[in-house]
């Protein structure tokens, strides 16, 4: 990978893991230290708001568990969706958010609602005390300083792929 060993030691020291002089790092120990640092050795509970096509796909994605995330509730404001099922979940009305958030220690809210509803949903989950938001809505959310938002912009992703294809042809 052409990375200098000094740089590797510096990077690994950020997570607080130390190797042994002249023998390096234990792979098992290093993997555990990285997982601890990233927080994936701990289970984070999440809720998903917006049970449309994207939300449904995320709910049924099996890979979240290996990164320590467990979705415990799925919500939507559409009367047509409330009461129907996605995977193991019955879709609840967004009116049930306070009850579910108060029943579980929810760490993450996943927002997959249309742009026009995103800030309102964000405000509601922040008011309920959720400090991490994974935003798939095509909107920039305004949150207090103690709340972290991870914005996923699918359009930017396709633009980057298109750019890559274009430069490959040149």
NORTAKA-V932493 format. One record per residue. N is the residue number from 1. RES is the residue in one small letter. D_CENTER is the distance of its C-alpha to the mean C-alpha in Angstrom with 2 decimals. Layout:
n->N res->RES d_center->D_CENTER
n->N res->RES d_center->D_CENTER
This chain:
n->1 res->x d_center->28.49
n->2 res->x d_center->31.02
n->3 res->x d_center->29.24
n->4 res->x d_center->31.75
n->5 res->x d_center->31.76
n->6 res->x d_center->31.92
n->7 res->x d_center->28.61
n->8 res->x d_center->27.01
n->9 res->x d_center->28.53
n->10 res->x d_center->27.29
n->11 res->x d_center->23.70
n->12 res->x d_center->23.81
n->13 res->x d_center->25.56
n->14 res->x d_center->22.61
n->15 res->x d_center->20.87
n->16 res->x d_center->24.21
n->17 res->x d_center->25.33
n->18 res->x d_center->28.95
n->19 res->x d_center->30.79
n->20 res->x d_center->34.46
n->21 res->x d_center->37.06
n->22 res->x d_center->38.48
n->23 res->x d_center->36.27
n->24 res->x d_center->32.72
n->25 res->x d_center->29.55
n->26 res->x d_center->29.07
n->27 res->x d_center->26.44
n->28 res->x d_center->25.42
n->29 res->x d_center->25.34
n->30 res->x d_center->23.43
n->31 res->x d_center->20.69
n->32 res->x d_center->20.44
n->33 res->x d_center->20.51
n->34 res->x d_center->17.67
n->35 res->x d_center->15.52
n->36 res->x d_center->16.68
n->37 res->x d_center->15.99
n->38 res->x d_center->12.33
n->39 res->x d_center->12.07
n->40 res->x d_center->11.45
n->41 res->x d_center->14.91
n->42 res->x d_center->13.99
n->43 res->x d_center->12.58
n->44 res->x d_center->9.91
n->45 res->x d_center->10.58
n->46 res->x d_center->8.63
n->47 res->x d_center->10.42
n->48 res->x d_center->10.25
n->49 res->x d_center->12.79
n->50 res->x d_center->14.55
n->51 res->x d_center->15.90
n->52 res->x d_center->17.37
n->53 res->x d_center->17.23
n->54 res->x d_center->13.71
n->55 res->x d_center->12.37
n->56 res->x d_center->14.81
n->57 res->x d_center->13.82
n->58 res->x d_center->10.18
n->59 res->x d_center->11.84
n->60 res->x d_center->14.28
n->61 res->x d_center->12.27
n->62 res->x d_center->13.56
n->63 res->x d_center->11.66
n->64 res->x d_center->8.72
n->65 res->x d_center->11.60
n->66 res->x d_center->12.69
n->67 res->x d_center->9.70
n->68 res->x d_center->10.36
n->69 res->x d_center->8.14
n->70 res->x d_center->10.53
n->71 res->x d_center->10.51
n->72 res->x d_center->13.78
n->73 res->x d_center->14.59
n->74 res->x d_center->14.62
n->75 res->x d_center->16.40
n->76 res->x d_center->18.38
n->77 res->x d_center->21.34
n->78 res->x d_center->23.40
n->79 res->x d_center->26.29
n->80 res->x d_center->26.39
n->81 res->x d_center->23.00
n->82 res->x d_center->23.28
n->83 res->x d_center->24.80
n->84 res->x d_center->23.96
n->85 res->x d_center->21.89
n->86 res->x d_center->18.85
n->87 res->x d_center->18.89
n->88 res->x d_center->19.50
n->89 res->x d_center->18.61
n->90 res->x d_center->21.03
n->91 res->x d_center->19.59
n->92 res->x d_center->20.43
n->93 res->x d_center->21.64
n->94 res->x d_center->19.65
n->95 res->x d_center->22.73
n->96 res->x d_center->21.51
n->97 res->x d_center->18.40
n->98 res->x d_center->20.44
n->99 res->x d_center->21.92
n->100 res->x d_center->18.80
n->101 res->x d_center->16.97
n->102 res->x d_center->20.28
n->103 res->x d_center->20.63
n->104 res->x d_center->17.43
n->105 res->x d_center->15.82
n->106 res->x d_center->12.57
n->107 res->x d_center->10.12
n->108 res->x d_center->7.11
n->109 res->x d_center->8.09
n->110 res->x d_center->6.75
n->111 res->x d_center->9.67
n->112 res->x d_center->11.54
n->113 res->x d_center->14.97
n->114 res->x d_center->17.75
n->115 res->x d_center->18.22
n->116 res->x d_center->21.02
n->117 res->x d_center->19.07
n->118 res->x d_center->15.87
n->119 res->x d_center->17.41
n->120 res->x d_center->19.11
n->121 res->x d_center->16.12
n->122 res->x d_center->14.37
n->123 res->x d_center->17.66
n->124 res->x d_center->17.90
n->125 res->x d_center->14.70
n->126 res->x d_center->15.59
n->127 res->x d_center->19.09
n->128 res->x d_center->18.00
n->129 res->x d_center->16.69
n->130 res->x d_center->12.89
n->131 res->x d_center->11.95
n->132 res->x d_center->8.23
n->133 res->x d_center->7.16
n->134 res->x d_center->4.71
n->135 res->x d_center->8.06
n->136 res->x d_center->9.59
n->137 res->x d_center->12.95
n->138 res->x d_center->15.49
n->139 res->x d_center->16.11
n->140 res->x d_center->15.83
n->141 res->x d_center->15.05
n->142 res->x d_center->17.34
n->143 res->x d_center->16.29
n->144 res->x d_center->18.25
n->145 res->x d_center->18.17
n->146 res->x d_center->16.62
n->147 res->x d_center->13.35
n->148 res->x d_center->10.64
n->149 res->x d_center->9.07
n->150 res->x d_center->7.05
n->151 res->x d_center->9.18
n->152 res->x d_center->9.23
n->153 res->x d_center->12.94
n->154 res->x d_center->14.30
n->155 res->x d_center->17.79
n->156 res->x d_center->17.45
n->157 res->x d_center->16.36
n->158 res->x d_center->19.49
n->159 res->x d_center->21.57
n->160 res->x d_center->20.83
n->161 res->x d_center->21.79
n->162 res->x d_center->24.84
n->163 res->x d_center->25.81
n->164 res->x d_center->25.64
n->165 res->x d_center->27.84
n->166 res->x d_center->30.24
n->167 res->x d_center->30.83
n->168 res->x d_center->31.35
n->169 res->x d_center->34.16
n->170 res->x d_center->35.84
